[in-house]
Amino acid sequence: MSPVDPAPDAIGAAGIGLPDGPFDGRLAFHALLHAAFERAAREGWRQIVLCDPTFGDWPLGERAVAAALNDWASSGRSLTMVAGDFGVFEREHARFVQWRRTWSHLVDCIACGGPGAPAVPSALWTPQWFLHRIDAERSRGVSGRDPQHRRALREQIDECRRRGRPGFPATTLGL
């Protein structure tokens, strides 16, 4: 299997690690996300940032992702999410919505959209590793540990955070 299209088990449970380099296609993108969440849980990553215009095609509603995030969640950890719109979560990612309610004290959600707002990248960022989907339509991008790419991606995400507002509340109060 080429490094561009890794199989989910080749980068996850087999312990080969998180790859550096390009990826191509939705299956590769999902496999990398699964592997990153599993690695975060195993190694106790303290900080994860998820960023996407809508998260519509992310596997966040899958049982395996919810299990990995449950294993990861603990005191002193933080998950930041930045999106242009969080509307897809109630429809497509029910398991994640439930997980987010349980662990709301670890999760900070920022909505970054509207006139003059910066483009929201599609990425998973951590101090250890990044996944940057440069062409979201074809799910093509790059992953790795490169400090320059990781820093540039973080600057892009931080600009969205600065210009954003709180979004995706853990609960909604009705009158």
C-alpha positions as CSV (number, residue, x, y, z in Angstrom):
1,M,0.0,0.0,0.0
2,S,1.4,3.4,-0.9
3,P,2.0,6.2,1.7
4,V,-0.6,8.2,-0.2
5,D,-3.4,5.8,0.5
6,P,-2.8,4.1,3.8
7,A,-5.1,1.4,5.0
8,P,-6.7,2.1,8.4
9,D,-5.0,-0.8,10.1
10,A,-1.6,0.0,8.6
11,I,-1.3,3.2,10.5
12,G,-3.4,2.5,13.5
13,A,-3.2,-0.6,15.6
14,A,-0.1,-1.9,13.8
15,G,1.9,0.8,15.5
16,I,3.7,2.0,12.4
17,G,2.9,5.6,13.4
18,L,1.5,8.7,11.9
19,P,3.0,9.3,8.4
20,D,4.7,12.3,7.0
21,G,3.8,13.2,3.4
22,P,0.9,13.5,1.0
23,F,-2.4,11.7,1.2
24,D,-5.0,11.4,-1.5
25,G,-8.7,10.5,-1.2
26,R,-11.4,10.2,1.4
27,L,-10.4,6.8,2.6
28,A,-6.9,8.0,3.3
29,F,-8.1,11.1,5.0
30,H,-10.4,9.0,7.3
31,A,-7.7,6.5,8.0
32,L,-5.4,9.3,9.1
33,L,-8.0,10.8,11.3
34,H,-8.7,7.5,13.0
35,A,-5.0,6.9,13.5
36,A,-4.5,10.3,15.0
37,F,-7.4,9.9,17.5
38,E,-6.1,6.5,18.5
39,R,-2.6,7.8,18.9
40,A,-3.9,10.8,20.9
41,A,-5.6,8.4,23.3
42,R,-2.6,6.1,23.6
43,E,-0.1,8.8,24.1
44,G,-2.3,11.3,26.1
45,W,-1.9,14.3,23.8
46,R,-2.7,17.3,25.8
47,Q,-4.0,19.5,22.9
48,I,-5.9,18.8,19.7
49,V,-7.3,21.3,17.3
50,L,-9.9,20.3,14.7
51,C,-10.7,22.8,11.9
52,D,-13.0,22.6,8.9
53,P,-15.6,24.8,7.2
54,T,-18.4,22.3,8.0
55,F,-17.0,18.9,9.2
56,G,-19.5,17.3,6.9
57,D,-17.3,14.5,5.6
58,W,-15.3,13.9,8.7
59,P,-15.9,10.5,10.5
60,L,-16.7,12.2,13.8
61,G,-20.0,10.3,14.2
62,E,-18.4,6.9,14.0
63,R,-18.2,4.6,17.0
64,A,-14.4,4.1,16.8
65,V,-13.9,7.9,16.9
66,A,-16.1,8.3,19.9
67,A,-14.3,5.5,21.6
68,A,-10.9,7.0,20.9
69,L,-12.0,10.4,22.1
70,N,-13.4,8.8,25.2
71,D,-10.1,7.1,25.9
72,W,-8.3,10.4,25.2
73,A,-10.5,12.7,27.4
74,S,-9.0,13.4,30.8
75,S,-8.1,16.3,33.1
76,G,-5.7,18.8,31.6
77,R,-6.5,18.0,28.0
78,S,-8.2,20.3,25.5
79,L,-10.0,20.0,22.2
80,T,-10.5,23.2,20.1
81,M,-12.8,23.1,17.2
82,V,-13.0,25.8,14.6
83,A,-15.7,25.8,11.8
84,G,-17.5,28.1,9.5
85,D,-20.8,26.3,10.4
86,F,-21.5,23.6,13.0
87,G,-24.9,22.8,11.7
88,V,-24.0,19.3,10.4
89,F,-23.3,17.9,13.8
90,E,-26.9,17.3,15.0
91,R,-27.7,15.6,11.7
92,E,-24.5,13.6,10.9
93,H,-22.4,13.2,14.1
94,A,-24.8,12.2,16.8
95,R,-22.2,10.2,18.8
96,F,-19.8,13.1,18.7
97,V,-22.6,15.5,19.9
98,Q,-23.2,13.1,22.9
99,W,-19.4,12.9,23.6
100,R,-19.2,16.7,23.4
101,R,-22.0,17.0,26.0
102,T,-20.2,14.7,28.4
103,W,-16.8,16.3,28.0
104,S,-17.9,19.9,27.4
105,H,-15.4,21.2,29.9
106,L,-12.6,20.0,27.6
107,V,-14.0,21.4,24.3
108,D,-13.9,24.9,23.0
109,C,-15.9,25.6,19.8
110,I,-15.3,28.6,17.6
111,A,-17.5,29.6,14.7
112,C,-15.6,31.6,12.1
113,G,-17.8,32.7,9.2
114,G,-19.5,35.7,7.6
115,P,-18.3,38.7,5.6
116,G,-14.6,39.3,5.9
117,A,-13.9,36.1,7.9
118,P,-10.8,34.2,6.9
119,A,-11.0,30.9,5.0
120,V,-11.3,28.1,7.5
121,P,-8.8,25.4,6.7
122,S,-9.5,21.7,6.9
123,A,-7.0,20.3,9.4
124,L,-6.2,18.4,12.6
125,W,-3.4,20.2,14.4
126,T,-1.4,19.1,17.5
127,P,1.9,20.1,18.9
128,Q,3.2,16.7,17.7
129,W,1.7,16.3,14.3
130,F,-0.7,17.8,11.7
131,L,-3.1,16.7,9.0
132,H,-3.9,19.4,6.5
133,R,-6.4,18.7,3.8
134,I,-5.5,21.3,1.2
135,D,-8.1,20.2,-1.4
136,A,-11.2,19.3,0.6
137,E,-13.2,18.4,-2.5
138,R,-10.9,15.6,-3.4
139,S,-9.6,15.0,0.1
140,R,-6.0,15.6,-0.8
141,G,-3.4,17.1,1.5
142,V,-0.3,16.5,3.6
143,S,0.4,15.2,7.0
144,G,3.5,15.3,9.1
145,R,5.7,16.8,11.7
146,D,7.3,19.6,9.6
147,P,7.7,22.6,12.0
148,Q,7.3,25.2,9.3
149,H,4.1,23.7,7.9
150,R,2.7,23.1,11.4
151,R,3.5,26.7,12.4
152,A,1.9,28.2,9.2
153,L,-1.2,26.0,9.7
154,R,-1.5,27.1,13.4
155,E,-1.2,30.8,12.3
156,Q,-4.1,30.2,9.9
157,I,-6.2,28.5,12.6
158,D,-5.4,31.2,15.1
159,E,-6.6,33.9,12.7
160,C,-9.9,32.1,12.4
161,R,-10.1,31.9,16.2
162,R,-9.3,35.6,16.6
163,R,-12.1,36.5,14.2
164,G,-14.6,33.9,15.4
165,R,-17.2,33.7,18.1
166,P,-18.4,30.9,20.4
167,G,-20.3,28.2,18.5
168,F,-21.7,24.7,18.9
169,P,-22.9,24.9,22.5
170,A,-22.9,21.6,24.5
171,T,-26.6,22.2,25.4
172,T,-29.3,24.4,24.1
173,L,-31.7,26.0,26.5
174,G,-35.3,26.4,25.4
175,L,-37.9,28.7,26.8
